[in-house]
Amino acid sequence: MSKIGDQKKKIIHFFCRPCAEYHLKTHPHYRAMKRRAALRRKAKATAAKETVQQ
Ligand SMILES: [Zn+2]
C-alpha cells in the first residue's frame, strides 16, 4: 500500500487547449501557454498598480 507515494507523483501532463487533449509538459504548446499566462499576469499586475496610483 503506497497511496501517499502515488499522490506525490509529479503532474507531467497538462490540458492542451489548441489540441483539446492532454499532453506531456514537453509538448511545444505547453511553453507557449506558460508564456501567455505569464504575460497576462504581468499585464494584470500593472493594471492593478495603475488603479491604486490614480
Ligand atoms: Zn498541443
mmCIF file of the protein (N, C-alpha, C, O) and its ligand, coordinates in Angstrom:
data_MODEL
# 
_entry.id   MODEL 
# 
loop_
_entity.id 
_entity.type 
_entity.pdbx_number_of_molecules 
1 polymer     1 
2 non-polymer 1 
# 
_entity_poly.entity_id                      1 
_entity_poly.type                           'polypeptide(L)' 
_entity_poly.nstd_linkage                   no 
_entity_poly.nstd_monomer                   no 
_entity_poly.pdbx_seq_one_letter_code       MSKIGDQKKKIIHFFCRPCAEYHLKTHPHYRAMKRRAALRRKAKATAAKETVQQ 
_entity_poly.pdbx_seq_one_letter_code_can   MSKIGDQKKKIIHFFCRPCAEYHLKTHPHYRAMKRRAALRRKAKATAAKETVQQ 
_entity_poly.pdbx_strand_id                 A 
# 
loop_
_entity_poly_seq.entity_id 
_entity_poly_seq.num 
_entity_poly_seq.mon_id 
_entity_poly_seq.hetero 
1 1  MET n 
1 2  SER n 
1 3  LYS n 
1 4  ILE n 
1 5  GLY n 
1 6  ASP n 
1 7  GLN n 
1 8  LYS n 
1 9  LYS n 
1 10 LYS n 
1 11 ILE n 
1 12 ILE n 
1 13 HIS n 
1 14 PHE n 
1 15 PHE n 
1 16 CYS n 
1 17 ARG n 
1 18 PRO n 
1 19 CYS n 
1 20 ALA n 
1 21 GLU n 
1 22 TYR n 
1 23 HIS n 
1 24 LEU n 
1 25 LYS n 
1 26 THR n 
1 27 HIS n 
1 28 PRO n 
1 29 HIS n 
1 30 TYR n 
1 31 ARG n 
1 32 ALA n 
1 33 MET n 
1 34 LYS n 
1 35 ARG n 
1 36 ARG n 
1 37 ALA n 
1 38 ALA n 
1 39 LEU n 
1 40 ARG n 
1 41 ARG n 
1 42 LYS n 
1 43 ALA n 
1 44 LYS n 
1 45 ALA n 
1 46 THR n 
1 47 ALA n 
1 48 ALA n 
1 49 LYS n 
1 50 GLU n 
1 51 THR n 
1 52 VAL n 
1 53 GLN n 
1 54 GLN n 
# 
loop_
_struct_asym.id 
_struct_asym.entity_id 
A 1 
B 2 
# 
loop_
_chem_comp.id 
_chem_comp.type 
_chem_comp.mon_nstd_flag 
ALA 'L-peptide linking' y 
ARG 'L-peptide linking' y 
ASP 'L-peptide linking' y 
CYS 'L-peptide linking' y 
GLN 'L-peptide linking' y 
GLU 'L-peptide linking' y 
GLY 'peptide linking'   y 
HIS 'L-peptide linking' y 
ILE 'L-peptide linking' y 
LEU 'L-peptide linking' y 
LYS 'L-peptide linking' y 
MET 'L-peptide linking' y 
PHE 'L-peptide linking' y 
PRO 'L-peptide linking' y 
SER 'L-peptide linking' y 
THR 'L-peptide linking' y 
TYR 'L-peptide linking' y 
VAL 'L-peptide linking' y 
ZN  non-polymer         . 
# 
_pdbx_entity_nonpoly.entity_id   2 
_pdbx_entity_nonpoly.name        ? 
_pdbx_entity_nonpoly.comp_id     ZN 
# 
_pdbx_nonpoly_scheme.asym_id         B 
_pdbx_nonpoly_scheme.entity_id       2 
_pdbx_nonpoly_scheme.mon_id          ZN 
_pdbx_nonpoly_scheme.ndb_seq_num     1 
_pdbx_nonpoly_scheme.pdb_seq_num     101 
_pdbx_nonpoly_scheme.auth_seq_num    101 
_pdbx_nonpoly_scheme.pdb_mon_id      ZN 
_pdbx_nonpoly_scheme.auth_mon_id     ZN 
_pdbx_nonpoly_scheme.pdb_strand_id   A 
_pdbx_nonpoly_scheme.pdb_ins_code    . 
# 
loop_
_atom_site.group_PDB 
_atom_site.id 
_atom_site.type_symbol 
_atom_site.label_atom_id 
_atom_site.label_alt_id 
_atom_site.label_comp_id 
_atom_site.label_asym_id 
_atom_site.label_entity_id 
_atom_site.label_seq_id 
_atom_site.pdbx_PDB_ins_code 
_atom_site.Cartn_x 
_atom_site.Cartn_y 
_atom_site.Cartn_z 
_atom_site.occupancy 
_atom_site.B_iso_or_equiv 
_atom_site.pdbx_formal_charge 
_atom_site.auth_seq_id 
_atom_site.auth_comp_id 
_atom_site.auth_asym_id 
_atom_site.auth_atom_id 
_atom_site.pdbx_PDB_model_num 
ATOM   1   N  N  . MET A 1 1  ? 0.842  -1.212 0.000   1.00 0.00 ? 1   MET A N  1 
ATOM   2   C  CA . MET A 1 1  ? 0.000  0.000  0.000   1.00 0.00 ? 1   MET A CA 1 
ATOM   3   C  C  . MET A 1 1  ? 0.867  1.249  0.000   1.00 0.00 ? 1   MET A C  1 
ATOM   4   O  O  . MET A 1 1  ? 1.561  1.506  0.984   1.00 0.00 ? 1   MET A O  1 
ATOM   5   N  N  . SER A 1 2  ? 0.850  1.998  -1.027  1.00 0.00 ? 2   SER A N  1 
ATOM   6   C  CA . SER A 1 2  ? 1.638  3.228  -1.063  1.00 0.00 ? 2   SER A CA 1 
ATOM   7   C  C  . SER A 1 2  ? 0.825  4.340  -1.740  1.00 0.00 ? 2   SER A C  1 
ATOM   8   O  O  . SER A 1 2  ? 1.227  4.909  -2.754  1.00 0.00 ? 2   SER A O  1 
ATOM   9   N  N  . LYS A 1 3  ? -0.317 4.618  -1.142  1.00 0.00 ? 3   LYS A N  1 
ATOM   10  C  CA . LYS A 1 3  ? -1.194 5.649  -1.729  1.00 0.00 ? 3   LYS A CA 1 
ATOM   11  C  C  . LYS A 1 3  ? -0.534 7.024  -1.685  1.00 0.00 ? 3   LYS A C  1 
ATOM   12  O  O  . LYS A 1 3  ? -0.659 7.819  -2.617  1.00 0.00 ? 3   LYS A O  1 
ATOM   13  N  N  . ILE A 1 4  ? 0.167  7.287  -0.592  1.00 0.00 ? 4   ILE A N  1 
ATOM   14  C  CA . ILE A 1 4  ? 0.818  8.603  -0.451  1.00 0.00 ? 4   ILE A CA 1 
ATOM   15  C  C  . ILE A 1 4  ? 1.832  8.799  -1.572  1.00 0.00 ? 4   ILE A C  1 
ATOM   16  O  O  . ILE A 1 4  ? 1.953  9.881  -2.146  1.00 0.00 ? 4   ILE A O  1 
ATOM   17  N  N  . GLY A 1 5  ? 2.557  7.716  -1.867  1.00 0.00 ? 5   GLY A N  1 
ATOM   18  C  CA . GLY A 1 5  ? 3.546  7.816  -2.938  1.00 0.00 ? 5   GLY A CA 1 
ATOM   19  C  C  . GLY A 1 5  ? 2.908  8.159  -4.268  1.00 0.00 ? 5   GLY A C  1 
ATOM   20  O  O  . GLY A 1 5  ? 3.453  8.938  -5.050  1.00 0.00 ? 5   GLY A O  1 
ATOM   21  N  N  . ASP A 1 6  ? 1.751  7.573  -4.517  1.00 0.00 ? 6   ASP A N  1 
ATOM   22  C  CA . ASP A 1 6  ? 1.063  7.867  -5.774  1.00 0.00 ? 6   ASP A CA 1 
ATOM   23  C  C  . ASP A 1 6  ? 0.632  9.325  -5.845  1.00 0.00 ? 6   ASP A C  1 
ATOM   24  O  O  . ASP A 1 6  ? 0.733  9.956  -6.897  1.00 0.00 ? 6   ASP A O  1 
ATOM   25  N  N  . GLN A 1 7  ? 0.148  9.862  -4.721  1.00 0.00 ? 7   GLN A N  1 
ATOM   26  C  CA . GLN A 1 7  ? -0.320 11.247 -4.708  1.00 0.00 ? 7   GLN A CA 1 
ATOM   27  C  C  . GLN A 1 7  ? 0.830  12.229 -4.877  1.00 0.00 ? 7   GLN A C  1 
ATOM   28  O  O  . GLN A 1 7  ? 0.648  13.338 -5.378  1.00 0.00 ? 7   GLN A O  1 
ATOM   29  N  N  . LYS A 1 8  ? 2.001  11.812 -4.458  1.00 0.00 ? 8   LYS A N  1 
ATOM   30  C  CA . LYS A 1 8  ? 3.152  12.720 -4.540  1.00 0.00 ? 8   LYS A CA 1 
ATOM   31  C  C  . LYS A 1 8  ? 3.759  12.780 -5.931  1.00 0.00 ? 8   LYS A C  1 
ATOM   32  O  O  . LYS A 1 8  ? 4.618  13.614 -6.219  1.00 0.00 ? 8   LYS A O  1 
ATOM   33  N  N  . LYS A 1 9  ? 3.295  11.877 -6.789  1.00 0.00 ? 9   LYS A N  1 
ATOM   34  C  CA . LYS A 1 9  ? 3.827  11.869 -8.157  1.00 0.00 ? 9   LYS A CA 1 
ATOM   35  C  C  . LYS A 1 9  ? 3.656  13.232 -8.809  1.00 0.00 ? 9   LYS A C  1 
ATOM   36  O  O  . LYS A 1 9  ? 2.608  13.864 -8.674  1.00 0.00 ? 9   LYS A O  1 
ATOM   37  N  N  . LYS A 1 10 ? 4.654  13.671 -9.494  1.00 0.00 ? 10  LYS A N  1 
ATOM   38  C  CA . LYS A 1 10 ? 4.567  14.967 -10.157 1.00 0.00 ? 10  LYS A CA 1 
ATOM   39  C  C  . LYS A 1 10 ? 3.608  14.910 -11.341 1.00 0.00 ? 10  LYS A C  1 
ATOM   40  O  O  . LYS A 1 10 ? 3.557  13.919 -12.069 1.00 0.00 ? 10  LYS A O  1 
ATOM   41  N  N  . ILE A 1 11 ? 2.868  15.960 -11.515 1.00 0.00 ? 11  ILE A N  1 
ATOM   42  C  CA . ILE A 1 11 ? 1.959  16.044 -12.660 1.00 0.00 ? 11  ILE A CA 1 
ATOM   43  C  C  . ILE A 1 11 ? 2.798  16.371 -13.889 1.00 0.00 ? 11  ILE A C  1 
ATOM   44  O  O  . ILE A 1 11 ? 3.409  17.436 -13.984 1.00 0.00 ? 11  ILE A O  1 
ATOM   45  N  N  . ILE A 1 12 ? 2.812  15.438 -14.815 1.00 0.00 ? 12  ILE A N  1 
ATOM   46  C  CA . ILE A 1 12 ? 3.627  15.668 -16.010 1.00 0.00 ? 12  ILE A CA 1 
ATOM   47  C  C  . ILE A 1 12 ? 2.766  15.903 -17.239 1.00 0.00 ? 12  ILE A C  1 
ATOM   48  O  O  . ILE A 1 12 ? 3.274  16.059 -18.349 1.00 0.00 ? 12  ILE A O  1 
ATOM   49  N  N  . HIS A 1 13 ? 1.447  15.928 -17.025 1.00 0.00 ? 13  HIS A N  1 
ATOM   50  C  CA . HIS A 1 13 ? 0.552  16.204 -18.143 1.00 0.00 ? 13  HIS A CA 1 
ATOM   51  C  C  . HIS A 1 13 ? -0.171 17.527 -17.924 1.00 0.00 ? 13  HIS A C  1 
ATOM   52  O  O  . HIS A 1 13 ? -0.314 17.987 -16.791 1.00 0.00 ? 13  HIS A O  1 
ATOM   53  N  N  . PHE A 1 14 ? -0.612 18.117 -18.985 1.00 0.00 ? 14  PHE A N  1 
ATOM   54  C  CA . PHE A 1 14 ? -1.421 19.330 -18.897 1.00 0.00 ? 14  PHE A CA 1 
ATOM   55  C  C  . PHE A 1 14 ? -2.470 19.267 -20.001 1.00 0.00 ? 14  PHE A C  1 
ATOM   56  O  O  . PHE A 1 14 ? -2.306 18.543 -20.984 1.00 0.00 ? 14  PHE A O  1 
ATOM   57  N  N  . PHE A 1 15 ? -3.534 20.020 -19.835 1.00 0.00 ? 15  PHE A N  1 
ATOM   58  C  CA . PHE A 1 15 ? -4.563 20.027 -20.871 1.00 0.00 ? 15  PHE A CA 1 
ATOM   59  C  C  . PHE A 1 15 ? -4.205 21.067 -21.917 1.00 0.00 ? 15  PHE A C  1 
ATOM   60  O  O  . PHE A 1 15 ? -4.153 22.264 -21.633 1.00 0.00 ? 15  PHE A O  1 
ATOM   61  N  N  . CYS A 1 16 ? -3.958 20.594 -23.133 1.00 0.00 ? 16  CYS A N  1 
ATOM   62  C  CA . CYS A 1 16 ? -3.575 21.479 -24.219 1.00 0.00 ? 16  CYS A CA 1 
ATOM   63  C  C  . CYS A 1 16 ? -4.835 21.947 -24.942 1.00 0.00 ? 16  CYS A C  1 
ATOM   64  O  O  . CYS A 1 16 ? -5.534 21.157 -25.576 1.00 0.00 ? 16  CYS A O  1 
ATOM   65  N  N  . ARG A 1 17 ? -5.113 23.249 -24.833 1.00 0.00 ? 17  ARG A N  1 
ATOM   66  C  CA . ARG A 1 17 ? -6.326 23.786 -25.472 1.00 0.00 ? 17  ARG A CA 1 
ATOM   67  C  C  . ARG A 1 17 ? -6.257 23.702 -26.996 1.00 0.00 ? 17  ARG A C  1 
ATOM   68  O  O  . ARG A 1 17 ? -7.229 23.254 -27.605 1.00 0.00 ? 17  ARG A O  1 
ATOM   69  N  N  . PRO A 1 18 ? -5.178 24.102 -27.638 1.00 0.00 ? 18  PRO A N  1 
ATOM   70  C  CA . PRO A 1 18 ? -5.121 24.009 -29.098 1.00 0.00 ? 18  PRO A CA 1 
ATOM   71  C  C  . PRO A 1 18 ? -5.390 22.603 -29.624 1.00 0.00 ? 18  PRO A C  1 
ATOM   72  O  O  . PRO A 1 18 ? -6.029 22.445 -30.664 1.00 0.00 ? 18  PRO A O  1 
ATOM   73  N  N  . CYS A 1 19 ? -4.915 21.590 -28.922 1.00 0.00 ? 19  CYS A N  1 
ATOM   74  C  CA . CYS A 1 19 ? -5.107 20.209 -29.363 1.00 0.00 ? 19  CYS A CA 1 
ATOM   75  C  C  . CYS A 1 19 ? -6.354 19.593 -28.737 1.00 0.00 ? 19  CYS A C  1 
ATOM   76  O  O  . CYS A 1 19 ? -6.827 18.551 -29.191 1.00 0.00 ? 19  CYS A O  1 
ATOM   77  N  N  . ALA A 1 20 ? -6.894 20.237 -27.687 1.00 0.00 ? 20  ALA A N  1 
ATOM   78  C  CA . ALA A 1 20 ? -8.078 19.741 -26.978 1.00 0.00 ? 20  ALA A CA 1 
ATOM   79  C  C  . ALA A 1 20 ? -7.855 18.347 -26.397 1.00 0.00 ? 20  ALA A C  1 
ATOM   80  O  O  . ALA A 1 20 ? -8.763 17.516 -26.386 1.00 0.00 ? 20  ALA A O  1 
ATOM   81  N  N  . GLU A 1 21 ? -6.640 18.101 -25.917 1.00 0.00 ? 21  GLU A N  1 
ATOM   82  C  CA . GLU A 1 21 ? -6.359 16.829 -25.250 1.00 0.00 ? 21  GLU A CA 1 
ATOM   83  C  C  . GLU A 1 21 ? -5.155 16.985 -24.333 1.00 0.00 ? 21  GLU A C  1 
ATOM   84  O  O  . GLU A 1 21 ? -4.450 17.993 -24.370 1.00 0.00 ? 21  GLU A O  1 
ATOM   85  N  N  . TYR A 1 22 ? -4.936 15.961 -23.504 1.00 0.00 ? 22  TYR A N  1 
ATOM   86  C  CA . TYR A 1 22 ? -3.823 16.019 -22.558 1.00 0.00 ? 22  TYR A CA 1 
ATOM   87  C  C  . TYR A 1 22 ? -2.522 15.654 -23.233 1.00 0.00 ? 22  TYR A C  1 
ATOM   88  O  O  . TYR A 1 22 ? -2.472 14.758 -24.075 1.00 0.00 ? 22  TYR A O  1 
ATOM   89  N  N  . HIS A 1 23 ? -1.463 16.360 -22.853 1.00 0.00 ? 23  HIS A N  1 
ATOM   90  C  CA . HIS A 1 23 ? -0.139 16.079 -23.392 1.00 0.00 ? 23  HIS A CA 1 
ATOM   91  C  C  . HIS A 1 23 ? 0.874  16.133 -22.268 1.00 0.00 ? 23  HIS A C  1 
ATOM   92  O  O  . HIS A 1 23 ? 0.604  16.668 -21.193 1.00 0.00 ? 23  HIS A O  1 
ATOM   93  N  N  . LEU A 1 24 ? 2.038  15.574 -22.528 1.00 0.00 ? 24  LEU A N  1 
ATOM   94  C  CA . LEU A 1 24 ? 3.154  15.729 -21.609 1.00 0.00 ? 24  LEU A CA 1 
ATOM   95  C  C  . LEU A 1 24 ? 3.592  17.186 -21.638 1.00 0.00 ? 24  LEU A C  1 
ATOM   96  O  O  . LEU A 1 24 ? 3.379  17.889 -22.626 1.00 0.00 ? 24  LEU A O  1 
ATOM   97  N  N  . LYS A 1 25 ? 4.206  17.634 -20.548 1.00 0.00 ? 25  LYS A N  1 
ATOM   98  C  CA . LYS A 1 25 ? 4.635  19.034 -20.488 1.00 0.00 ? 25  LYS A CA 1 
ATOM   99  C  C  . LYS A 1 25 ? 5.813  19.326 -21.406 1.00 0.00 ? 25  LYS A C  1 
ATOM   100 O  O  . LYS A 1 25 ? 6.262  20.467 -21.508 1.00 0.00 ? 25  LYS A O  1 
ATOM   101 N  N  . THR A 1 26 ? 6.305  18.304 -22.064 1.00 0.00 ? 26  THR A N  1 
ATOM   102 C  CA . THR A 1 26 ? 7.360  18.521 -23.055 1.00 0.00 ? 26  THR A CA 1 
ATOM   103 C  C  . THR A 1 26 ? 6.761  18.938 -24.395 1.00 0.00 ? 26  THR A C  1 
ATOM   104 O  O  . THR A 1 26 ? 7.483  19.320 -25.316 1.00 0.00 ? 26  THR A O  1 
ATOM   105 N  N  . HIS A 1 27 ? 5.453  18.864 -24.494 1.00 0.00 ? 27  HIS A N  1 
ATOM   106 C  CA . HIS A 1 27 ? 4.740  19.272 -25.698 1.00 0.00 ? 27  HIS A CA 1 
ATOM   107 C  C  . HIS A 1 27 ? 5.003  20.758 -25.976 1.00 0.00 ? 27  HIS A C  1 
ATOM   108 O  O  . HIS A 1 27 ? 4.950  21.568 -25.051 1.00 0.00 ? 27  HIS A O  1 
ATOM   109 N  N  . PRO A 1 28 ? 5.280  21.123 -27.203 1.00 0.00 ? 28  PRO A N  1 
ATOM   110 C  CA . PRO A 1 28 ? 5.626  22.530 -27.514 1.00 0.00 ? 28  PRO A CA 1 
ATOM   111 C  C  . PRO A 1 28 ? 4.551  23.533 -27.129 1.00 0.00 ? 28  PRO A C  1 
ATOM   112 O  O  . PRO A 1 28 ? 4.871  24.677 -26.809 1.00 0.00 ? 28  PRO A O  1 
ATOM   113 N  N  . HIS A 1 29 ? 3.282  23.135 -27.153 1.00 0.00 ? 29  HIS A N  1 
ATOM   114 C  CA . HIS A 1 29 ? 2.213  24.084 -26.807 1.00 0.00 ? 29  HIS A CA 1 
ATOM   115 C  C  . HIS A 1 29 ? 2.277  24.487 -25.342 1.00 0.00 ? 29  HIS A C  1 
ATOM   116 O  O  . HIS A 1 29 ? 1.790  25.556 -24.973 1.00 0.00 ? 29  HIS A O  1 
ATOM   117 N  N  . TYR A 1 30 ? 2.875  23.641 -24.497 1.00 0.00 ? 30  TYR A N  1 
ATOM   118 C  CA . TYR A 1 30 ? 2.937  23.952 -23.064 1.00 0.00 ? 30  TYR A CA 1 
ATOM   119 C  C  . TYR A 1 30 ? 3.753  25.211 -22.817 1.00 0.00 ? 30  TYR A C  1 
ATOM   120 O  O  . TYR A 1 30 ? 3.367  26.063 -22.016 1.00 0.00 ? 30  TYR A O  1 
ATOM   121 N  N  . ARG A 1 31 ? 4.862  25.323 -23.495 1.00 0.00 ? 31  ARG A N  1 
ATOM   122 C  CA . ARG A 1 31 ? 5.719  26.508 -23.341 1.00 0.00 ? 31  ARG A CA 1 
ATOM   123 C  C  . ARG A 1 31 ? 4.983  27.767 -23.786 1.00 0.00 ? 31  ARG A C  1 
ATOM   124 O  O  . ARG A 1 31 ? 5.041  28.800 -23.118 1.00 0.00 ? 31  ARG A O  1 
ATOM   125 N  N  . ALA A 1 32 ? 4.299  27.672 -24.904 1.00 0.00 ? 32  ALA A N  1 
ATOM   126 C  CA . ALA A 1 32 ? 3.556  28.826 -25.421 1.00 0.00 ? 32  ALA A CA 1 
ATOM   127 C  C  . ALA A 1 32 ? 2.470  29.236 -24.435 1.00 0.00 ? 32  ALA A C  1 
ATOM   128 O  O  . ALA A 1 32 ? 2.230  30.423 -24.213 1.00 0.00 ? 32  ALA A O  1 
ATOM   129 N  N  . MET A 1 33 ? 1.814  28.231 -23.843 1.00 0.00 ? 33  MET A N  1 
ATOM   130 C  CA . MET A 1 33 ? 0.736  28.512 -22.904 1.00 0.00 ? 33  MET A CA 1 
ATOM   131 C  C  . MET A 1 33 ? 1.272  29.207 -21.660 1.00 0.00 ? 33  MET A C  1 
ATOM   132 O  O  . MET A 1 33 ? 0.678  30.169 -21.173 1.00 0.00 ? 33  MET A O  1 
ATOM   133 N  N  . LYS A 1 34 ? 2.404  28.711 -21.148 1.00 0.00 ? 34  LYS A N  1 
ATOM   134 C  CA . LYS A 1 34 ? 3.007  29.294 -19.948 1.00 0.00 ? 34  LYS A CA 1 
ATOM   135 C  C  . LYS A 1 34 ? 3.410  30.738 -20.223 1.00 0.00 ? 34  LYS A C  1 
ATOM   136 O  O  . LYS A 1 34 ? 3.232  31.608 -19.370 1.00 0.00 ? 34  LYS A O  1 
ATOM   137 N  N  . ARG A 1 35 ? 3.944  30.990 -21.393 1.00 0.00 ? 35  ARG A N  1 
ATOM   138 C  CA . ARG A 1 35 ? 4.401  32.328 -21.737 1.00 0.00 ? 35  ARG A CA 1 
ATOM   139 C  C  . ARG A 1 35 ? 3.203  33.288 -21.789 1.00 0.00 ? 35  ARG A C  1 
ATOM   140 O  O  . ARG A 1 35 ? 3.278  34.411 -21.292 1.00 0.00 ? 35  ARG A O  1 
ATOM   141 N  N  . ARG A 1 36 ? 2.112  32.835 -22.389 1.00 0.00 ? 36  ARG A N  1 
ATOM   142 C  CA . ARG A 1 36 ? 0.909  33.673 -22.464 1.00 0.00 ? 36  ARG A CA 1 
ATOM   143 C  C  . ARG A 1 36 ? 0.367  33.966 -21.077 1.00 0.00 ? 36  ARG A C  1 
ATOM   144 O  O  . ARG A 1 36 ? -0.036 35.093 -20.792 1.00 0.00 ? 36  ARG A O  1 
ATOM   145 N  N  . ALA A 1 37 ? 0.355  32.960 -20.214 1.00 0.00 ? 37  ALA A N  1 
ATOM   146 C  CA . ALA A 1 37 ? -0.171 33.139 -18.863 1.00 0.00 ? 37  ALA A CA 1 
ATOM   147 C  C  . ALA A 1 37 ? 0.675  34.142 -18.096 1.00 0.00 ? 37  ALA A C  1 
ATOM   148 O  O  . ALA A 1 37 ? 0.138  34.979 -17.370 1.00 0.00 ? 37  ALA A O  1 
ATOM   149 N  N  . ALA A 1 38 ? 1.979  34.069 -18.247 1.00 0.00 ? 38  ALA A N  1 
ATOM   150 C  CA . ALA A 1 38 ? 2.881  34.985 -17.559 1.00 0.00 ? 38  ALA A CA 1 
ATOM   151 C  C  . ALA A 1 38 ? 2.645  36.413 -18.032 1.00 0.00 ? 38  ALA A C  1 
ATOM   152 O  O  . ALA A 1 38 ? 2.634  37.340 -17.222 1.00 0.00 ? 38  ALA A O  1 
ATOM   153 N  N  . LEU A 1 39 ? 2.458  36.597 -19.313 1.00 0.00 ? 39  LEU A N  1 
ATOM   154 C  CA . LEU A 1 39 ? 2.211  37.925 -19.867 1.00 0.00 ? 39  LEU A CA 1 
ATOM   155 C  C  . LEU A 1 39 ? 0.905  38.491 -19.338 1.00 0.00 ? 39  LEU A C  1 
ATOM   156 O  O  . LEU A 1 39 ? 0.823  39.673 -19.003 1.00 0.00 ? 39  LEU A O  1 
ATOM   157 N  N  . ARG A 1 40 ? -0.122 37.640 -19.262 1.00 0.00 ? 40  ARG A N  1 
ATOM   158 C  CA . ARG A 1 40 ? -1.428 38.071 -18.788 1.00 0.00 ? 40  ARG A CA 1 
ATOM   159 C  C  . ARG A 1 40 ? -1.329 38.505 -17.322 1.00 0.00 ? 40  ARG A C  1 
ATOM   160 O  O  . ARG A 1 40 ? -1.899 39.521 -16.925 1.00 0.00 ? 40  ARG A O  1 
ATOM   161 N  N  . ARG A 1 41 ? -0.596 37.718 -16.524 1.00 0.00 ? 41  ARG A N  1 
ATOM   162 C  CA . ARG A 1 41 ? -0.427 38.009 -15.106 1.00 0.00 ? 41  ARG A CA 1 
ATOM   163 C  C  . ARG A 1 41 ? 0.269  39.366 -14.937 1.00 0.00 ? 41  ARG A C  1 
ATOM   164 O  O  . ARG A 1 41 ? -0.119 40.186 -14.106 1.00 0.00 ? 41  ARG A O  1 
ATOM   165 N  N  . LYS A 1 42 ? 1.288  39.568 -15.736 1.00 0.00 ? 42  LYS A N  1 
ATOM   166 C  CA . LYS A 1 42 ? 2.082  40.794 -15.659 1.00 0.00 ? 42  LYS A CA 1 
ATOM   167 C  C  . LYS A 1 42 ? 1.214  42.003 -16.017 1.00 0.00 ? 42  LYS A C  1 
ATOM   168 O  O  . LYS A 1 42 ? 1.261  43.031 -15.341 1.00 0.00 ? 42  LYS A O  1 
ATOM   169 N  N  . ALA A 1 43 ? 0.430  41.870 -17.075 1.00 0.00 ? 43  ALA A N  1 
ATOM   170 C  CA . ALA A 1 43 ? -0.439 42.956 -17.518 1.00 0.00 ? 43  ALA A CA 1 
ATOM   171 C  C  . ALA A 1 43 ? -1.458 43.287 -16.438 1.00 0.00 ? 43  ALA A C  1 
ATOM   172 O  O  . ALA A 1 43 ? -1.759 44.455 -16.192 1.00 0.00 ? 43  ALA A O  1 
ATOM   173 N  N  . LYS A 1 44 ? -1.987 42.249 -15.795 1.00 0.00 ? 44  LYS A N  1 
ATOM   174 C  CA . LYS A 1 44 ? -2.989 42.433 -14.745 1.00 0.00 ? 44  LYS A CA 1 
ATOM   175 C  C  . LYS A 1 44 ? -2.379 43.166 -13.559 1.00 0.00 ? 44  LYS A C  1 
ATOM   176 O  O  . LYS A 1 44 ? -2.991 44.076 -12.999 1.00 0.00 ? 44  LYS A O  1 
ATOM   177 N  N  . ALA A 1 45 ? -1.162 42.764 -13.177 1.00 0.00 ? 45  ALA A N  1 
ATOM   178 C  CA . ALA A 1 45 ? -0.480 43.387 -12.044 1.00 0.00 ? 45  ALA A CA 1 
ATOM   179 C  C  . ALA A 1 45 ? -0.215 44.850 -12.343 1.00 0.00 ? 45  ALA A C  1 
ATOM   180 O  O  . ALA A 1 45 ? -0.386 45.699 -11.468 1.00 0.00 ? 45  ALA A O  1 
ATOM   181 N  N  . THR A 1 46 ? 0.190  45.152 -13.536 1.00 0.00 ? 46  THR A N  1 
ATOM   182 C  CA . THR A 1 46 ? 0.465  46.533 -13.936 1.00 0.00 ? 46  THR A CA 1 
ATOM   183 C  C  . THR A 1 46 ? -0.816 47.360 -13.879 1.00 0.00 ? 46  THR A C  1 
ATOM   184 O  O  . THR A 1 46 ? -0.810 48.497 -13.408 1.00 0.00 ? 46  THR A O  1 
ATOM   185 N  N  . ALA A 1 47 ? -1.909 46.782 -14.361 1.00 0.00 ? 47  ALA A N  1 
ATOM   186 C  CA . ALA A 1 47 ? -3.184 47.486 -14.365 1.00 0.00 ? 47  ALA A CA 1 
ATOM   187 C  C  . ALA A 1 47 ? -3.627 47.780 -12.938 1.00 0.00 ? 47  ALA A C  1 
ATOM   188 O  O  . ALA A 1 47 ? -4.123 48.870 -12.651 1.00 0.00 ? 47  ALA A O  1 
ATOM   189 N  N  . ALA A 1 48 ? -3.447 46.805 -12.035 1.00 0.00 ? 48  ALA A N  1 
ATOM   190 C  CA . ALA A 1 48 ? -3.846 46.993 -10.635 1.00 0.00 ? 48  ALA A CA 1 
ATOM   191 C  C  . ALA A 1 48 ? -3.021 48.101 -9.993  1.00 0.00 ? 48  ALA A C  1 
ATOM   192 O  O  . ALA A 1 48 ? -3.548 48.903 -9.222  1.00 0.00 ? 48  ALA A O  1 
ATOM   193 N  N  . LYS A 1 49 ? -1.745 48.149 -10.304 1.00 0.00 ? 49  LYS A N  1 
ATOM   194 C  CA . LYS A 1 49 ? -0.848 49.168 -9.776  1.00 0.00 ? 49  LYS A CA 1 
ATOM   195 C  C  . LYS A 1 49 ? -1.317 50.558 -10.198 1.00 0.00 ? 49  LYS A C  1 
ATOM   196 O  O  . LYS A 1 49 ? -1.376 51.484 -9.388  1.00 0.00 ? 49  LYS A O  1 
ATOM   197 N  N  . GLU A 1 50 ? -1.645 50.681 -11.472 1.00 0.00 ? 50  GLU A N  1 
ATOM   198 C  CA . GLU A 1 50 ? -2.080 51.983 -12.004 1.00 0.00 ? 50  GLU A CA 1 
ATOM   199 C  C  . GLU A 1 50 ? -3.376 52.435 -11.357 1.00 0.00 ? 50  GLU A C  1 
ATOM   200 O  O  . GLU A 1 50 ? -3.584 53.625 -11.119 1.00 0.00 ? 50  GLU A O  1 
ATOM   201 N  N  . THR A 1 51 ? -4.243 51.476 -11.077 1.00 0.00 ? 51  THR A N  1 
ATOM   202 C  CA . THR A 1 51 ? -5.523 51.813 -10.450 1.00 0.00 ? 51  THR A CA 1 
ATOM   203 C  C  . THR A 1 51 ? -5.285 52.386 -9.053  1.00 0.00 ? 51  THR A C  1 
ATOM   204 O  O  . THR A 1 51 ? -5.951 53.332 -8.634  1.00 0.00 ? 51  THR A O  1 
ATOM   205 N  N  . VAL A 1 52 ? -4.326 51.797 -8.343  1.00 0.00 ? 52  VAL A N  1 
ATOM   206 C  CA . VAL A 1 52 ? -4.023 52.254 -6.983  1.00 0.00 ? 52  VAL A CA 1 
ATOM   207 C  C  . VAL A 1 52 ? -3.429 53.663 -7.008  1.00 0.00 ? 52  VAL A C  1 
ATOM   208 O  O  . VAL A 1 52 ? -3.734 54.495 -6.154  1.00 0.00 ? 52  VAL A O  1 
ATOM   209 N  N  . GLN A 1 53 ? -2.594 53.908 -7.982  1.00 0.00 ? 53  GLN A N  1 
ATOM   210 C  CA . GLN A 1 53 ? -1.922 55.205 -8.054  1.00 0.00 ? 53  GLN A CA 1 
ATOM   211 C  C  . GLN A 1 53 ? -2.876 56.343 -8.438  1.00 0.00 ? 53  GLN A C  1 
ATOM   212 O  O  . GLN A 1 53 ? -2.639 57.502 -8.097  1.00 0.00 ? 53  GLN A O  1 
ATOM   213 N  N  . GLN A 1 54 ? -3.950 56.002 -9.148  1.00 0.00 ? 54  GLN A N  1 
ATOM   214 C  CA . GLN A 1 54 ? -4.829 57.097 -9.600  1.00 0.00 ? 54  GLN A CA 1 
ATOM   215 C  C  . GLN A 1 54 ? -5.802 57.561 -8.528  1.00 0.00 ? 54  GLN A C  1 
ATOM   216 O  O  . GLN A 1 54 ? -6.597 58.471 -8.768  1.00 0.00 ? 54  GLN A O  1 
HETATM 217 ZN ZN . ZN  B 2 .  ? -0.958 20.933 -28.312 1.00 0.00 2 101 ZN  A ZN 1 
# 
